[in-house]
Amino acid sequence: MKFRSVKLVAPKKLEIFESQLDILKDDDVLIKVISCGVCSTERSIYEGKNIGTLGCSYRNKKYPADLGHEATGEVIEIGKCVKKFSVGDIVSGLTYSSNCFSEFIKEKEIDLIKIPKTNKEDAKYIILEPIMSTVNILHQLDIKVGDKAFIVGDGFMSLLLIAGLSRYPLSELVVVGHHDYKLNLAKNLGATKIINNTNIDNKDINEELFEIAKLGFDLSIEYAGNTSSLALAASVCKAKARSQLVLGSSYSNDMPFIISNYLQNRAPIIVPSYPHQSKNKILDLERAAFGVNNIFPIKTLITHEFNFDNVNGCFEIFENKPKNFIKSIFLPI
């Protein structure tokens, strides 16, 4: 059976390929993709910056490059050793071995979970990989009653984490960002204070933050992905108190950063955000699936949809963000 997929053939140039499905291995699950989240980390891949970059792009070493790693879909066929799933199940998980901008993908049973009681229309919103990343952060953090938390960045992943952190007994949950629309959403999700820093420099923001947290923040999360935001997040960590600094964004390999003052002197615990730091990936995926219906407002946060006909829009939207843009998905069918 033939199927279509989208690949990157040059910087900012996508092409639709037609391929033949391979024979399943014993532990493979063949999935008809319902949707795939468009991750901001792949913007640099789309622009050609990370193709073949040592230590940065394990699956995109050359063109044509694969895209997409946040898939959910319907099980079409299973390998003979697969026990967890049956044909017709809706599944999602850590879909890293396939090109998920595709009609079909193959993944290993061990990296997937079944999404219970879900119809196909609702399933398009249940992209578990980014939600699992959020759950992974929450499970790594040591949160105490009355802790003060700070987040720089007001994008999709920040909003997911705000929704999760708001369930904890924090005394402050402060969010700095650029967009009133998303900052107000952060407030509705549980942020105690929001700051639009569009026309404010980091020095003034730093002073305002230390008015809120006199000794600094117990938890500081960087989700904007640039040098100044990372410096801001590190600088407001509570000094020499084993505060926690979450590196939540993706960073350029040549991004400068001063280690000595921010990290050595303040001595925070560095908390990475990627799913492979999870102590139990399947448990975190299951908790993520629980959170879809109980914690994380995923339907509200997915604001745009694309398909094969307008697939370039998946990445062009990062350059010309409409006012209400938060997160987009690719729908192959």
N, C-alpha and C positions, 0 to 999 in steps of 0.2 A: 504494500500500500504506500502511495506517495503522500507527502505532506509538505506544507509550506512553512518557512521560517524566515525571520528577518536577521540579516547579518550586517555588520559594519565592514565596509570594504576599503574605506579611506576616511580620514578625518571628516566628520559631518556628512558622510555619504553612506546611506543605507540601501541595501538591495534585498529583494525577496528571492529566496532560493527554493527550489523544489528538490526534495530528497526522498530516498526510499527507506522505510522503516527497517531497522536491523532486527535480527532474531533476538528474542529476550534471553538473558541469562537466568539462571535458576532463582536468583534473589531480586530480579528486576520487577518493577511495576510500570506498566505502560499507562500513561495518563493523557487523556484528552484535556488540553488546557482550557479552563473557563476564563481565567484572568491571570495577569501577571502585573504586580506592582512595578512602577517605574521609580527606581531608587536614585536619589540625587548623587550617590557615589559613582553612578555610571555616567554622569555628565562628562567627567574627565576622560573616560574611555571613548565616548562619542566624539569628543574633541581631539582624540588621538594622543593625548598626553601620557596615558599609562600603558599603551601597547608595548609590550616587551620590557617594561620597567622592572629591573631586578628587585625581588622581594615585595612587589606591589601588585603584580597582575599574574597570578599563577595560571589562569586559564585563557588569558588574552596575550599570548606571546607574539602573535603575528596576525595579519589580515588573511582571510576574513575572520572577524572576531565575533564571538557570541555575546548576546545581550540578555539581561533579565535573570533574576534569581529569587523572585518572590511569587511563585506560582501556586495556584490552587486549581484542582481539576477533578475529573471523573475517571475512575479506574476502568480501563477498557480490557486489559489482559494482565495476567499475573504469571510469574515464573513458577515452576513446579514446586519450589521450596518455600514460597511465600505463604504464610499462615495468618497474618493479621488482617488481610484485606480480601474483599470479594469484588467481582465485576459489578459496577454500579455505585460503589462507595465514592463519596466525595472526600478527597484527601488534600493535605497541604503539609508543608514542613520546610526542611532545609534543602531546597531544590537547587543545588549548586553544580551538579555534574552535567546539566543540560543547558541548551540554549532555550530559555523560557519564553522568548518572543517567537512562539511557534504554535502550531496546531496540536502537536503531540510531543511529549517528553518521556524519557525513561529515567527512573530514579530507583535507588535501593530502598527496600522495605524498611531498613533500620532508621532512615532519615525522615520518615513520614508518620503522620497520625491520621486517623479517620475523624472527620468532622461530623458529629452526630446531629440528626434531626435538622438537616439543611436542604433546602431546595436549590436548584441551580441558579435562580435569580439572586437569592441572598448570598450564595457561595462566592459570587464574584467579588464581594467585599472582604471575604475572610482570607486575606493573605497573611499567613501566620508568621513568616520570617521576621518582618520588622516588629511585630508584637512580641514574638519570642525574644528578640533582642532587648526589648524594654523589660520584659520579665526577668531576663538574665541579669540586667543591671540591678533591678530591685532585689534579687536574691543574693547578689554579691555585696550590696551595701549593708553596713552595720548601722541601722537607724535606731536612735534612742529617743525616748519621750522628750519633747521640747527642743529637738535639734532645729537648727536653722539651715535652710537649703536655698541655693542660688542656681539659676539656669540662665545661660546666655544663648540666645537663639529662640525663634518662635515658629520654627517649621514643624513639619509633620511629626518627626521623631520627638522633638521637644514636647509637643502637645500630648503625645502618647504617654511620655514619662510624667508630665504634670498630672494627667488623669490618674496615674498609678500612685505617685507620691502624695497626692491629696488625700489618699486613704490612710496615710500614716499620721501619727500624732506629732507633727511638726509645729513649731511655734511660728515659723516664717517659711514661706515658699515664694521667693522673689524671682521675677522673670524680666529679662532685658531683651528687647527685640526692636525691629524696624517698622512693623506693620500694625496699625491700630486694630484692624479687623482680627488678626490672629492673636494679638495681645488681649483683646476683649474676650476672645474665646478662651484664652488661658485663664483669665479671671473667672469665667463661668465654670471652668474645669477645676478650680480650687486654688489658683495662685492668690496669695495674700496681698501682693503688691506687683504692679506692672510698670515698666519704665520704657518709654520709647526713646531710644538713643540716636535717632536720625541726625539730630543737630547738637548732640552733646559729646564732648570728648571723654576718653576713658578716665582722665584725672577727675573730672567732675562727677562721673558716675561712681568711681571708686569712693569718693568722699561721701556720696549719698548712701552707698551700700554700707559703709562703716557707721553711718548714723543709725542704720537699721540693726546691724549686727556689730556691736561695739568691738568685739575681739575677733571678728571674722566669722565665716560660715563653716559649719560642720561638714556640709556637703556642697560641693561646687561642681556644676555640670557644664561642659563646653559642647554646644551643639550648633555652632555657626561655621567653624572650619577655617578660620583665618588667624593670622598671627596676633592681631590685637585682641580678638575675643578670647583666645587661649591665654594670653598674658593677663587679661582681666580676670578670667575664671581662676587662674592660679594665684593671682595677687590677693584675692579676697578669702582664700582659705585661712582658716584659723591657724595661726602660727604655732609650730612645735607642739601640736596637740593631736597629731595623727588624724587630722581632718582627711576627707576623702575627695579626690579630684577625678571626675569621670571624663575620660576622653571619648566622647560620643560621636564625633564627626569623622569625616575622612580628611586627611591632610596631605598636601603636596610633599614629596620627598625633599624638595629644596626650600621648604618653608623655614625661615630662620626663627629660632626661639632661644631665649637666654635661660639656661638650665640653673645656673648657680643660685641666683637670688630667689627665683620663683619656686624651684623644686627642692634644692638642697637645703636652703635656709628655712623655708616654711615646712618642709618635710611632710607633705601629704602622702596618703596612700593612693597610688594610681590604680584606678578601676577601669579596665578596658571594656568596651561595649559589645564587641562582636560575638555572635552566638557560639563560636568554638571555645570561648572561655567558660561556657556553661559547665557546671559540675554534673548536670544531668539533662541532656538535651531533650530527651523525650518528655521528661517531667515538665520542663519549661515550656515545651510545645503544648502539652495538655493544659497547663495553667494559662497559656496564651489563649487557647480556644475557649476556656472558661471566661477569660477576661473580655472576649469579644462581646458577649451578651451582658456582662455585669460591670465592666470597668471602662473599657476603651470605646469611645464613640466613633467607631471606624467609618460608619456610613456618612457621618457628618464631615469627616476629615478627607474622604475621597471626593474630590470636586470635579475631576475631568476624566473623560474616557476617550481612548483612541483605538484604532483598528488597522488592518493592513492598508486601507485606502489612505489614511492620514497619519501613518506611523511616524513620520518626521516630527509631527507635533509633540510627540512624547518628550523630545529633548529641546525643541525650539521653545517650549513653554518655560524652560528654566531661564532663558535669556530675556524673554518678554512676558514676565509674569503678570497675568491679569490680577486685578485687585483681590478676587476671592480665591485665588489658587492656593491649594495646600498640598494635595497629592493626586496623582493620576494613575490610571491603570490601562494596560493594553489588553484588548479583548480580541482574540483571534477568530472567534465565531460569533 
